[in-house]
Amino acid sequence: MEECADCKALDGKNAVVSPHANLLLHSQAGINFGGTATGHIEYYVCHACGARWERNVARSEPGAVWRHTARRLD
């Protein structure tokens, strides 16, 4: 299935950008960036096109971007 326009626009955007309306949170997990800072990673599924996304949410990662995830989100 082809990505919806909202998902195409999200690709590579900074992780502080909010998810679009059809992108719903699937799960999240805590992460540790080399023992220097902590945060979490969020996994999303688009209910319009089925695209799967992830983003790192941590103050120590200001350059984090939205990216497609290879993780299974069932």
N, CA, C and O atoms as a Tripos MOL2 file, in Angstrom:
@<TRIPOS>MOLECULE
protein
  296   295    74     0     0
PROTEIN
NO_CHARGES

@<TRIPOS>ATOM
      1 N           0.8400   -1.1820    0.0000 N.3       1 MET1
      2 CA          0.0000    0.0000    0.0000 C.3       1 MET1
      3 C           0.8850    1.2450    0.0000 C.2       1 MET1
      4 O           1.8990    1.3040    0.6960 O.2       1 MET1
      5 N           0.4920    2.2140   -0.7740 N.am      2 GLU2
      6 CA          1.2590    3.4490   -0.8510 C.3       2 GLU2
      7 C           0.9860    4.3270    0.3680 C.2       2 GLU2
      8 O          -0.1200    4.3510    0.9060 O.2       2 GLU2
      9 N           2.0190    5.0410    0.7820 N.am      3 GLU3
     10 CA          1.8780    5.9380    1.9350 C.3       3 GLU3
     11 C           0.9240    7.0840    1.6260 C.2       3 GLU3
     12 O           0.8490    7.5730    0.4990 O.2       3 GLU3
     13 N           0.2010    7.4950    2.6580 N.am      4 CYS4
     14 CA         -0.6780    8.6540    2.5230 C.3       4 CYS4
     15 C           0.1820    9.9220    2.4620 C.2       4 CYS4
     16 O           1.3700    9.8920    2.7850 O.2       4 CYS4
     17 N          -0.4200   11.0150    2.0500 N.am      5 ALA5
     18 CA          0.3060   12.2850    1.9210 C.3       5 ALA5
     19 C           0.8700   12.7490    3.2580 C.2       5 ALA5
     20 O           1.9620   13.3160    3.3050 O.2       5 ALA5
     21 N           0.1340   12.5140    4.3490 N.am      6 ASP6
     22 CA          0.6110   12.9420    5.6680 C.3       6 ASP6
     23 C           1.8700   12.1890    6.0800 C.2       6 ASP6
     24 O           2.7780   12.7800    6.6640 O.2       6 ASP6
     25 N           1.9360   10.8870    5.7840 N.am      7 CYS7
     26 CA          3.1360   10.1080    6.1100 C.3       7 CYS7
     27 C           4.3080   10.5290    5.2250 C.2       7 CYS7
     28 O           5.4360   10.6340    5.7050 O.2       7 CYS7
     29 N           4.0560   10.7650    3.9610 N.am      8 LYS8
     30 CA          5.1310   11.2250    3.0730 C.3       8 LYS8
     31 C           5.7290   12.5260    3.5870 C.2       8 LYS8
     32 O           6.9420   12.7280    3.5250 O.2       8 LYS8
     33 N           4.8770   13.4050    4.0940 N.am      9 ALA9
     34 CA          5.3460   14.7000    4.6080 C.3       9 ALA9
     35 C           6.1220   14.5500    5.9150 C.2       9 ALA9
     36 O           6.9510   15.4020    6.2350 O.2       9 ALA9
     37 N           5.8700   13.4890    6.6720 N.am     10 LEU10
     38 CA          6.5110   13.2930    7.9770 C.3      10 LEU10
     39 C           7.9330   12.7380    7.8610 C.2      10 LEU10
     40 O           8.7520   12.9630    8.7530 O.2      10 LEU10
     41 N           8.2330   12.0320    6.8000 N.am     11 ASP11
     42 CA          9.5130   11.3470    6.6440 C.3      11 ASP11
     43 C          10.6940   12.2960    6.8120 C.2      11 ASP11
     44 O          10.8420   13.2530    6.0520 O.2      11 ASP11
     45 N          11.5350   12.0250    7.8110 N.am     12 GLY12
     46 CA         12.7410   12.8080    8.0440 C.3      12 GLY12
     47 C          12.5350   14.0790    8.8470 C.2      12 GLY12
     48 O          13.5000   14.7960    9.1120 O.2      12 GLY12
     49 N          11.3040   14.3780    9.2410 N.am     13 LYS13
     50 CA         11.0440   15.5720   10.0530 C.3      13 LYS13
     51 C          11.5940   15.3570   11.4610 C.2      13 LYS13
     52 O          11.7200   14.2220   11.9200 O.2      13 LYS13
     53 N          11.9180   16.4460   12.1330 N.am     14 ASN14
     54 CA         12.4230   16.3620   13.4950 C.3      14 ASN14
     55 C          11.4040   15.6710   14.3870 C.2      14 ASN14
     56 O          10.1970   15.8340   14.2050 O.2      14 ASN14
     57 N          11.8920   14.9000   15.3500 N.am     15 ALA15
     58 CA         11.0280   14.1150   16.2350 C.3      15 ALA15
     59 C          10.1180   14.9730   17.1090 C.2      15 ALA15
     60 O           9.1620   14.4480   17.6810 O.2      15 ALA15
     61 N          10.3810   16.2750   17.2310 N.am     16 VAL16
     62 CA          9.4820   17.1300   18.0040 C.3      16 VAL16
     63 C           8.1860   17.4280   17.2500 C.2      16 VAL16
     64 O           7.2180   17.8970   17.8480 O.2      16 VAL16
     65 N           8.1580   17.1580   15.9410 N.am     17 VAL17
     66 CA          6.9460   17.3570   15.1550 C.3      17 VAL17
     67 C           5.9000   16.3570   15.6330 C.2      17 VAL17
     68 O           6.1900   15.1700   15.7830 O.2      17 VAL17
     69 N           4.6910   16.8370   15.8710 N.am     18 SER18
     70 CA          3.6110   15.9770   16.3560 C.3      18 SER18
     71 C           3.1700   14.9860   15.2880 C.2      18 SER18
     72 O           3.2410   15.2780   14.0950 O.2      18 SER18
     73 N           2.7130   13.8110   15.7210 N.am     19 PRO19
     74 CA          2.1880   12.8380   14.7580 C.3      19 PRO19
     75 C           0.9170   13.3850   14.1110 C.2      19 PRO19
     76 O           0.1730   14.1370   14.7400 O.2      19 PRO19
     77 N           0.6670   13.0070   12.8560 N.am     20 HIS20
     78 CA         -0.5550   13.4730   12.2000 C.3      20 HIS20
     79 C          -1.7690   12.7140   12.7310 C.2      20 HIS20
     80 O          -1.6140   11.7360   13.4620 O.2      20 HIS20
     81 N          -2.9550   13.1490   12.3750 N.am     21 ALA21
     82 CA         -4.2050   12.6620   12.9770 C.3      21 ALA21
     83 C          -4.4150   11.1550   12.8510 C.2      21 ALA21
     84 O          -4.9900   10.5480   13.7540 O.2      21 ALA21
     85 N          -3.9690   10.5340   11.7640 N.am     22 ASN22
     86 CA         -4.1730    9.0950   11.5680 C.3      22 ASN22
     87 C          -3.0300    8.2510   12.1100 C.2      22 ASN22
     88 O          -3.0780    7.0230   12.0420 O.2      22 ASN22
     89 N          -2.0100    8.8950   12.6460 N.am     23 LEU23
     90 CA         -0.8500    8.1890   13.1860 C.3      23 LEU23
     91 C          -1.0700    7.9760   14.6800 C.2      23 LEU23
     92 O          -0.9770    8.9180   15.4660 O.2      23 LEU23
     93 N          -1.3580    6.7520   15.0630 N.am     24 LEU24
     94 CA         -1.7120    6.4510   16.4410 C.3      24 LEU24
     95 C          -0.5940    5.6970   17.1500 C.2      24 LEU24
     96 O           0.0390    4.8110   16.5760 O.2      24 LEU24
     97 N          -0.3620    6.0610   18.4010 N.am     25 LEU25
     98 CA          0.6840    5.4350   19.2000 C.3      25 LEU25
     99 C           0.3860    3.9510   19.3850 C.2      25 LEU25
    100 O          -0.6990    3.5790   19.8330 O.2      25 LEU25
    101 N           1.3450    3.1180   19.0410 N.am     26 HIS26
    102 CA          1.2050    1.6680   19.2020 C.3      26 HIS26
    103 C           1.8150    1.2270   20.5280 C.2      26 HIS26
    104 O           1.1850    0.5030   21.3000 O.2      26 HIS26
    105 N           3.0540    1.6720   20.7870 N.am     27 SER27
    106 CA          3.7510    1.2980   22.0140 C.3      27 SER27
    107 C           4.9450    2.2240   22.2170 C.2      27 SER27
    108 O           5.2980    3.0130   21.3410 O.2      27 SER27
    109 N           5.5550    2.1110   23.3890 N.am     28 GLN28
    110 CA          6.7730    2.8650   23.6690 C.3      28 GLN28
    111 C           7.6560    2.0500   24.5950 C.2      28 GLN28
    112 O           7.1880    1.1610   25.3060 O.2      28 GLN28
    113 N           8.9470    2.3720   24.5720 N.am     29 ALA29
    114 CA          9.9080    1.6520   25.3980 C.3      29 ALA29
    115 C          10.9740    2.6320   25.8670 C.2      29 ALA29
    116 O          11.3270    3.5680   25.1500 O.2      29 ALA29
    117 N          11.4850    2.4120   27.0750 N.am     30 GLY30
    118 CA         12.5660    3.2330   27.5930 C.3      30 GLY30
    119 C          13.8650    2.9190   26.8820 C.2      30 GLY30
    120 O          14.0990    1.7780   26.4810 O.2      30 GLY30
    121 N          14.7100    3.9200   26.7230 N.am     31 ILE31
    122 CA         16.0220    3.7250   26.0940 C.3      31 ILE31
    123 C          17.0720    4.4720   26.9030 C.2      31 ILE31
    124 O          16.7540    5.4010   27.6440 O.2      31 ILE31
    125 N          18.3160    4.0620   26.7550 N.am     32 ASN32
    126 CA         19.4390    4.6760   27.4460 C.3      32 ASN32
    127 C          20.4860    4.9970   26.3970 C.2      32 ASN32
    128 O          20.9850    4.0970   25.7220 O.2      32 ASN32
    129 N          20.8220    6.2660   26.2520 N.am     33 PHE33
    130 CA         21.8030    6.7120   25.2660 C.3      33 PHE33
    131 C          23.2040    6.6780   25.8540 C.2      33 PHE33
    132 O          23.7100    7.7070   26.3010 O.2      33 PHE33
    133 N          23.8210    5.5410   25.8590 N.am     34 GLY34
    134 CA         25.1990    5.4220   26.3180 C.3      34 GLY34
    135 C          25.4180    5.8120   27.7710 C.2      34 GLY34
    136 O          26.5150    6.2340   28.1360 O.2      34 GLY34
    137 N          24.4040    5.6810   28.5950 N.am     35 GLY35
    138 CA         24.5340    5.9840   30.0050 C.3      35 GLY35
    139 C          24.5540    7.4640   30.3320 C.2      35 GLY35
    140 O          24.6650    7.8310   31.5010 O.2      35 GLY35
    141 N          24.4490    8.3310   29.3170 N.am     36 THR36
    142 CA         24.5240    9.7710   29.5660 C.3      36 THR36
    143 C          23.1590   10.4140   29.7280 C.2      36 THR36
    144 O          23.0320   11.4370   30.4010 O.2      36 THR36
    145 N          22.1490    9.8340   29.1280 N.am     37 ALA37
    146 CA         20.7960   10.3930   29.2130 C.3      37 ALA37
    147 C          19.7990    9.2930   28.9010 C.2      37 ALA37
    148 O          20.1340    8.2770   28.2910 O.2      37 ALA37
    149 N          18.6000    9.5110   29.3200 N.am     38 THR38
    150 CA         17.5580    8.5410   29.0450 C.3      38 THR38
    151 C          16.3980    9.2160   28.3400 C.2      38 THR38
    152 O          16.2950   10.4420   28.3050 O.2      38 THR38
    153 N          15.5480    8.4100   27.7930 N.am     39 GLY39
    154 CA         14.3680    8.9020   27.1070 C.3      39 GLY39
    155 C          13.5130    7.7080   26.7560 C.2      39 GLY39
    156 O          13.5650    6.6760   27.4250 O.2      39 GLY39
    157 N          12.7390    7.8480   25.7230 N.am     40 HIS40
    158 CA         11.9600    6.7060   25.2700 C.3      40 HIS40
    159 C          11.7810    6.7650   23.7600 C.2      40 HIS40
    160 O          11.9360    7.8120   23.1320 O.2      40 HIS40
    161 N          11.4550    5.6260   23.2080 N.am     41 ILE41
    162 CA         11.1810    5.5280   21.7840 C.3      41 ILE41
    163 C           9.7100    5.1910   21.6440 C.2      41 ILE41
    164 O           9.1820    4.3330   22.3520 O.2      41 ILE41
    165 N           9.0590    5.8770   20.7230 N.am     42 GLU42
    166 CA          7.6470    5.6600   20.4740 C.3      42 GLU42
    167 C           7.4560    5.0190   19.1110 C.2      42 GLU42
    168 O           8.1360    5.3730   18.1480 O.2      42 GLU42
    169 N           6.5350    4.0850   19.0350 N.am     43 TYR43
    170 CA          6.2070    3.4010   17.7900 C.3      43 TYR43
    171 C           4.7740    3.7450   17.4040 C.2      43 TYR43
    172 O           3.8750    3.7050   18.2440 O.2      43 TYR43
    173 N           4.5640    4.0770   16.1580 N.am     44 TYR44
    174 CA          3.2580    4.4970   15.6540 C.3      44 TYR44
    175 C           2.8680    3.6900   14.4260 C.2      44 TYR44
    176 O           3.7220    3.1970   13.6890 O.2      44 TYR44
    177 N           1.5630    3.5630   14.2190 N.am     45 VAL45
    178 CA          1.0190    2.9420   13.0150 C.3      45 VAL45
    179 C           0.0020    3.9130   12.4200 C.2      45 VAL45
    180 O          -0.8370    4.4540   13.1400 O.2      45 VAL45
    181 N           0.0760    4.1310   11.1210 N.am     46 CYS46
    182 CA         -0.8700    5.0040   10.4450 C.3      46 CYS46
    183 C          -2.1230    4.2010   10.1050 C.2      46 CYS46
    184 O          -2.0470    3.1630    9.4480 O.2      46 CYS46
    185 N          -3.2530    4.6830   10.5480 N.am     47 HIS47
    186 CA         -4.5120    3.9890   10.2960 C.3      47 HIS47
    187 C          -5.0960    4.3360    8.9360 C.2      47 HIS47
    188 O          -6.1420    3.8060    8.5600 O.2      47 HIS47
    189 N          -4.4370    5.2180    8.1930 N.am     48 ALA48
    190 CA         -4.8800    5.5380    6.8370 C.3      48 ALA48
    191 C          -4.1630    4.6600    5.8080 C.2      48 ALA48
    192 O          -4.7840    4.1700    4.8650 O.2      48 ALA48
    193 N          -2.8430    4.4620    5.9950 N.am     49 CYS49
    194 CA         -2.0780    3.7300    4.9780 C.3      49 CYS49
    195 C          -1.2940    2.5390    5.5220 C.2      49 CYS49
    196 O          -0.7530    1.7550    4.7430 O.2      49 CYS49
    197 N          -1.2220    2.3900    6.8500 N.am     50 GLY50
    198 CA         -0.5190    1.2560    7.4360 C.3      50 GLY50
    199 C           0.9680    1.4530    7.6620 C.2      50 GLY50
    200 O           1.6450    0.5340    8.1230 O.2      50 GLY50
    201 N           1.4940    2.6340    7.3460 N.am     51 ALA51
    202 CA          2.9320    2.8890    7.5480 C.3      51 ALA51
    203 C           3.2670    2.7750    9.0380 C.2      51 ALA51
    204 O           2.4590    3.1230    9.8990 O.2      51 ALA51
    205 N           4.4840    2.2760    9.3210 N.am     52 ARG52
    206 CA          4.9500    2.1090   10.7050 C.3      52 ARG52
    207 C           6.1170    3.0500   10.9470 C.2      52 ARG52
    208 O           7.0560    3.1020   10.1520 O.2      52 ARG52
    209 N           6.0580    3.7920   12.0400 N.am     53 TRP53
    210 CA          7.0420    4.8210   12.3390 C.3      53 TRP53
    211 C           7.6030    4.6670   13.7430 C.2      53 TRP53
    212 O           7.0220    4.0010   14.6000 O.2      53 TRP53
    213 N           8.7540    5.3040   13.9530 N.am     54 GLU54
    214 CA          9.3230    5.4040   15.2950 C.3      54 GLU54
    215 C           9.9660    6.7790   15.4360 C.2      54 GLU54
    216 O          10.3790    7.4060   14.4610 O.2      54 GLU54
    217 N          10.0340    7.2180   16.6860 N.am     55 ARG55
    218 CA         10.7690    8.4510   16.9860 C.3      55 ARG55
    219 C          11.3510    8.3460   18.3850 C.2      55 ARG55
    220 O          10.7300    7.7900   19.2910 O.2      55 ARG55
    221 N          12.5640    8.8930   18.5510 N.am     56 ASN56
    222 CA         13.2290    8.9580   19.8500 C.3      56 ASN56
    223 C          12.8130   10.2510   20.5230 C.2      56 ASN56
    224 O          12.8520   11.3180   19.9100 O.2      56 ASN56
    225 N          12.4170   10.1570   21.7800 N.am     57 VAL57
    226 CA         12.0080   11.3270   22.5360 C.3      57 VAL57
    227 C          12.9420   11.4620   23.7420 C.2      57 VAL57
    228 O          12.7880   10.7630   24.7430 O.2      57 VAL57
    229 N          13.9060   12.3680   23.6250 N.am     58 ALA58
    230 CA         14.8720   12.6110   24.7010 C.3      58 ALA58
    231 C          15.5060   13.9770   24.4850 C.2      58 ALA58
    232 O          15.8370   14.3470   23.3580 O.2      58 ALA58
    233 N          15.6730   14.7140   25.5590 N.am     59 ARG59
    234 CA         16.2880   16.0390   25.4390 C.3      59 ARG59
    235 C          17.7100   15.9620   24.9050 C.2      59 ARG59
    236 O          18.1930   16.9120   24.2890 O.2      59 ARG59
    237 N          18.3860   14.8350   25.1340 N.am     60 SER60
    238 CA         19.7700   14.7000   24.6890 C.3      60 SER60
    239 C          19.8820   14.3900   23.1920 C.2      60 SER60
    240 O          20.9890   14.3200   22.6580 O.2      60 SER60
    241 N          18.7520   14.2070   22.5180 N.am     61 GLU61
    242 CA         18.7630   13.8600   21.0900 C.3      61 GLU61
    243 C          17.9820   14.8950   20.2790 C.2      61 GLU61
    244 O          16.9640   14.5540   19.6760 O.2      61 GLU61
    245 N          18.4370   16.1540   20.2510 N.am     62 PRO62
    246 CA         17.6720   17.1950   19.5550 C.3      62 PRO62
    247 C          17.6000   16.9830   18.0420 C.2      62 PRO62
    248 O          16.7310   17.5510   17.3810 O.2      62 PRO62
    249 N          18.4990   16.1750   17.4930 N.am     63 GLY63
    250 CA         18.5020   15.9320   16.0550 C.3      63 GLY63
    251 C          17.7280   14.7030   15.6340 C.2      63 GLY63
    252 O          17.7530   14.3370   14.4590 O.2      63 GLY63
    253 N          17.0350   14.0510   16.5680 N.am     64 ALA64
    254 CA         16.2790   12.8390   16.2500 C.3      64 ALA64
    255 C          15.1710   13.1620   15.2550 C.2      64 ALA64
    256 O          14.5610   14.2300   15.3060 O.2      64 ALA64
    257 N          14.9220   12.2200   14.3510 N.am     65 VAL65
    258 CA         13.9150   12.4160   13.3150 C.3      65 VAL65
    259 C          12.9290   11.2500   13.2860 C.2      65 VAL65
    260 O          13.2060   10.1590   13.7840 O.2      65 VAL65
    261 N          11.7830   11.5160   12.6930 N.am     66 TRP66
    262 CA         10.8150   10.4560   12.4210 C.3      66 TRP66
    263 C          11.4260    9.5410   11.3800 C.2      66 TRP66
    264 O          12.0210   10.0090   10.4100 O.2      66 TRP66
    265 N          11.2820    8.2320   11.5770 N.am     67 ARG67
    266 CA         11.7770    7.2840   10.5770 C.3      67 ARG67
    267 C          10.9060    6.0340   10.5960 C.2      67 ARG67
    268 O          10.2520    5.7110   11.5880 O.2      67 ARG67
    269 N          10.9250    5.3520    9.4700 N.am     68 HIS68
    270 CA         10.1770    4.0940    9.3780 C.3      68 HIS68
    271 C          10.8400    3.0630   10.2930 C.2      68 HIS68
    272 O          12.0610    3.0580   10.4520 O.2      68 HIS68
    273 N          10.0400    2.2090   10.8820 N.am     69 THR69
    274 CA         10.5850    1.1780   11.7560 C.3      69 THR69
    275 C          10.4700   -0.1850   11.0990 C.2      69 THR69
    276 O           9.5140   -0.4680   10.3760 O.2      69 THR69
    277 N          11.4560   -1.0190   11.3630 N.am     70 ALA70
    278 CA         11.4240   -2.4030   10.8870 C.3      70 ALA70
    279 C          10.7980   -3.3120   11.9260 C.2      70 ALA70
    280 O          10.5720   -4.4950   11.6690 O.2      70 ALA70
    281 N          10.5140   -2.7610   13.1060 N.am     71 ARG71
    282 CA          9.9320   -3.5540   14.1930 C.3      71 ARG71
    283 C           8.5020   -3.9510   13.8420 C.2      71 ARG71
    284 O           7.7320   -3.1540   13.3070 O.2      71 ARG71
    285 N           8.1670   -5.1970   14.1550 N.am     72 ARG72
    286 CA          6.7950   -5.6600   13.9480 C.3      72 ARG72
    287 C           5.8840   -5.0040   14.9720 C.2      72 ARG72
    288 O           6.1620   -5.0190   16.1710 O.2      72 ARG72
    289 N           4.8140   -4.4390   14.4940 N.am     73 LEU73
    290 CA          3.8420   -3.7860   15.3730 C.3      73 LEU73
    291 C           2.4990   -4.4430   15.1480 C.2      73 LEU73
    292 O           1.6680   -3.9480   14.3860 O.2      73 LEU73
    293 N           2.2950   -5.5590   15.8180 N.am     74 ASP74
    294 CA          1.0390   -6.3020   15.6570 C.3      74 ASP74
    295 C           0.0480   -5.9620   16.7370 C.2      74 ASP74
    296 O          -1.0600   -6.4990   16.7490 O.2      74 ASP74
@<TRIPOS>BOND
     1     1     2 1
     2     2     3 1
     3     3     4 2
     4     3     5 am
     5     5     6 1
     6     6     7 1
     7     7     8 2
     8     7     9 am
     9     9    10 1
    10    10    11 1
    11    11    12 2
    12    11    13 am
    13    13    14 1
    14    14    15 1
    15    15    16 2
    16    15    17 am
    17    17    18 1
    18    18    19 1
    19    19    20 2
    20    19    21 am
    21    21    22 1
    22    22    23 1
    23    23    24 2
    24    23    25 am
    25    25    26 1
    26    26    27 1
    27    27    28 2
    28    27    29 am
    29    29    30 1
    30    30    31 1
    31    31    32 2
    32    31    33 am
    33    33    34 1
    34    34    35 1
    35    35    36 2
    36    35    37 am
    37    37    38 1
    38    38    39 1
    39    39    40 2
    40    39    41 am
    41    41    42 1
    42    42    43 1
    43    43    44 2
    44    43    45 am
    45    45    46 1
    46    46    47 1
    47    47    48 2
    48    47    49 am
    49    49    50 1
    50    50    51 1
    51    51    52 2
    52    51    53 am
    53    53    54 1
    54    54    55 1
    55    55    56 2
    56    55    57 am
    57    57    58 1
    58    58    59 1
    59    59    60 2
    60    59    61 am
    61    61    62 1
    62    62    63 1
    63    63    64 2
    64    63    65 am
    65    65    66 1
    66    66    67 1
    67    67    68 2
    68    67    69 am
    69    69    70 1
    70    70    71 1
    71    71    72 2
    72    71    73 am
    73    73    74 1
    74    74    75 1
    75    75    76 2
    76    75    77 am
    77    77    78 1
    78    78    79 1
    79    79    80 2
    80    79    81 am
    81    81    82 1
    82    82    83 1
    83    83    84 2
    84    83    85 am
    85    85    86 1
    86    86    87 1
    87    87    88 2
    88    87    89 am
    89    89    90 1
    90    90    91 1
    91    91    92 2
    92    91    93 am
    93    93    94 1
    94    94    95 1
    95    95    96 2
    96    95    97 am
    97    97    98 1
    98    98    99 1
    99    99   100 2
   100    99   101 am
   101   101   102 1
   102   102   103 1
   103   103   104 2
   104   103   105 am
   105   105   106 1
   106   106   107 1
   107   107   108 2
   108   107   109 am
   109   109   110 1
   110   110   111 1
   111   111   112 2
   112   111   113 am
   113   113   114 1
   114   114   115 1
   115   115   116 2
   116   115   117 am
   117   117   118 1
   118   118   119 1
   119   119   120 2
   120   119   121 am
   121   121   122 1
   122   122   123 1
   123   123   124 2
   124   123   125 am
   125   125   126 1
   126   126   127 1
   127   127   128 2
   128   127   129 am
   129   129   130 1
   130   130   131 1
   131   131   132 2
   132   131   133 am
   133   133   134 1
   134   134   135 1
   135   135   136 2
   136   135   137 am
   137   137   138 1
   138   138   139 1
   139   139   140 2
   140   139   141 am
   141   141   142 1
   142   142   143 1
   143   143   144 2
   144   143   145 am
   145   145   146 1
   146   146   147 1
   147   147   148 2
   148   147   149 am
   149   149   150 1
   150   150   151 1
   151   151   152 2
   152   151   153 am
   153   153   154 1
   154   154   155 1
   155   155   156 2
   156   155   157 am
   157   157   158 1
   158   158   159 1
   159   159   160 2
   160   159   161 am
   161   161   162 1
   162   162   163 1
   163   163   164 2
   164   163   165 am
   165   165   166 1
   166   166   167 1
   167   167   168 2
   168   167   169 am
   169   169   170 1
   170   170   171 1
   171   171   172 2
   172   171   173 am
   173   173   174 1
   174   174   175 1
   175   175   176 2
   176   175   177 am
   177   177   178 1
   178   178   179 1
   179   179   180 2
   180   179   181 am
   181   181   182 1
   182   182   183 1
   183   183   184 2
   184   183   185 am
   185   185   186 1
   186   186   187 1
   187   187   188 2
   188   187   189 am
   189   189   190 1
   190   190   191 1
   191   191   192 2
   192   191   193 am
   193   193   194 1
   194   194   195 1
   195   195   196 2
   196   195   197 am
   197   197   198 1
   198   198   199 1
   199   199   200 2
   200   199   201 am
   201   201   202 1
   202   202   203 1
   203   203   204 2
   204   203   205 am
   205   205   206 1
   206   206   207 1
   207   207   208 2
   208   207   209 am
   209   209   210 1
   210   210   211 1
   211   211   212 2
   212   211   213 am
   213   213   214 1
   214   214   215 1
   215   215   216 2
   216   215   217 am
   217   217   218 1
   218   218   219 1
   219   219   220 2
   220   219   221 am
   221   221   222 1
   222   222   223 1
   223   223   224 2
   224   223   225 am
   225   225   226 1
   226   226   227 1
   227   227   228 2
   228   227   229 am
   229   229   230 1
   230   230   231 1
   231   231   232 2
   232   231   233 am
   233   233   234 1
   234   234   235 1
   235   235   236 2
   236   235   237 am
   237   237   238 1
   238   238   239 1
   239   239   240 2
   240   239   241 am
   241   241   242 1
   242   242   243 1
   243   243   244 2
   244   243   245 am
   245   245   246 1
   246   246   247 1
   247   247   248 2
   248   247   249 am
   249   249   250 1
   250   250   251 1
   251   251   252 2
   252   251   253 am
   253   253   254 1
   254   254   255 1
   255   255   256 2
   256   255   257 am
   257   257   258 1
   258   258   259 1
   259   259   260 2
   260   259   261 am
   261   261   262 1
   262   262   263 1
   263   263   264 2
   264   263   265 am
   265   265   266 1
   266   266   267 1
   267   267   268 2
   268   267   269 am
   269   269   270 1
   270   270   271 1
   271   271   272 2
   272   271   273 am
   273   273   274 1
   274   274   275 1
   275   275   276 2
   276   275   277 am
   277   277   278 1
   278   278   279 1
   279   279   280 2
   280   279   281 am
   281   281   282 1
   282   282   283 1
   283   283   284 2
   284   283   285 am
   285   285   286 1
   286   286   287 1
   287   287   288 2
   288   287   289 am
   289   289   290 1
   290   290   291 1
   291   291   292 2
   292   291   293 am
   293   293   294 1
   294   294   295 1
   295   295   296 2
@<TRIPOS>SUBSTRUCTURE
     1 MET1         2 RESIDUE 1 A MET
     2 GLU2         6 RESIDUE 1 A GLU
     3 GLU3        10 RESIDUE 1 A GLU
     4 CYS4        14 RESIDUE 1 A CYS
     5 ALA5        18 RESIDUE 1 A ALA
     6 ASP6        22 RESIDUE 1 A ASP
     7 CYS7        26 RESIDUE 1 A CYS
     8 LYS8        30 RESIDUE 1 A LYS
     9 ALA9        34 RESIDUE 1 A ALA
    10 LEU10       38 RESIDUE 1 A LEU
    11 ASP11       42 RESIDUE 1 A ASP
    12 GLY12       46 RESIDUE 1 A GLY
    13 LYS13       50 RESIDUE 1 A LYS
    14 ASN14       54 RESIDUE 1 A ASN
    15 ALA15       58 RESIDUE 1 A ALA
    16 VAL16       62 RESIDUE 1 A VAL
    17 VAL17       66 RESIDUE 1 A VAL
    18 SER18       70 RESIDUE 1 A SER
    19 PRO19       74 RESIDUE 1 A PRO
    20 HIS20       78 RESIDUE 1 A HIS
    21 ALA21       82 RESIDUE 1 A ALA
    22 ASN22       86 RESIDUE 1 A ASN
    23 LEU23       90 RESIDUE 1 A LEU
    24 LEU24       94 RESIDUE 1 A LEU
    25 LEU25       98 RESIDUE 1 A LEU
    26 HIS26      102 RESIDUE 1 A HIS
    27 SER27      106 RESIDUE 1 A SER
    28 GLN28      110 RESIDUE 1 A GLN
    29 ALA29      114 RESIDUE 1 A ALA
    30 GLY30      118 RESIDUE 1 A GLY
    31 ILE31      122 RESIDUE 1 A ILE
    32 ASN32      126 RESIDUE 1 A ASN
    33 PHE33      130 RESIDUE 1 A PHE
    34 GLY34      134 RESIDUE 1 A GLY
    35 GLY35      138 RESIDUE 1 A GLY
    36 THR36      142 RESIDUE 1 A THR
    37 ALA37      146 RESIDUE 1 A ALA
    38 THR38      150 RESIDUE 1 A THR
    39 GLY39      154 RESIDUE 1 A GLY
    40 HIS40      158 RESIDUE 1 A HIS
    41 ILE41      162 RESIDUE 1 A ILE
    42 GLU42      166 RESIDUE 1 A GLU
    43 TYR43      170 RESIDUE 1 A TYR
    44 TYR44      174 RESIDUE 1 A TYR
    45 VAL45      178 RESIDUE 1 A VAL
    46 CYS46      182 RESIDUE 1 A CYS
    47 HIS47      186 RESIDUE 1 A HIS
    48 ALA48      190 RESIDUE 1 A ALA
    49 CYS49      194 RESIDUE 1 A CYS
    50 GLY50      198 RESIDUE 1 A GLY
    51 ALA51      202 RESIDUE 1 A ALA
    52 ARG52      206 RESIDUE 1 A ARG
    53 TRP53      210 RESIDUE 1 A TRP
    54 GLU54      214 RESIDUE 1 A GLU
    55 ARG55      218 RESIDUE 1 A ARG
    56 ASN56      222 RESIDUE 1 A ASN
    57 VAL57      226 RESIDUE 1 A VAL
    58 ALA58      230 RESIDUE 1 A ALA
    59 ARG59      234 RESIDUE 1 A ARG
    60 SER60      238 RESIDUE 1 A SER
    61 GLU61      242 RESIDUE 1 A GLU
    62 PRO62      246 RESIDUE 1 A PRO
    63 GLY63      250 RESIDUE 1 A GLY
    64 ALA64      254 RESIDUE 1 A ALA
    65 VAL65      258 RESIDUE 1 A VAL
    66 TRP66      262 RESIDUE 1 A TRP
    67 ARG67      266 RESIDUE 1 A ARG
    68 HIS68      270 RESIDUE 1 A HIS
    69 THR69      274 RESIDUE 1 A THR
    70 ALA70      278 RESIDUE 1 A ALA
    71 ARG71      282 RESIDUE 1 A ARG
    72 ARG72      286 RESIDUE 1 A ARG
    73 LEU73      290 RESIDUE 1 A LEU
    74 ASP74      294 RESIDUE 1 A ASP
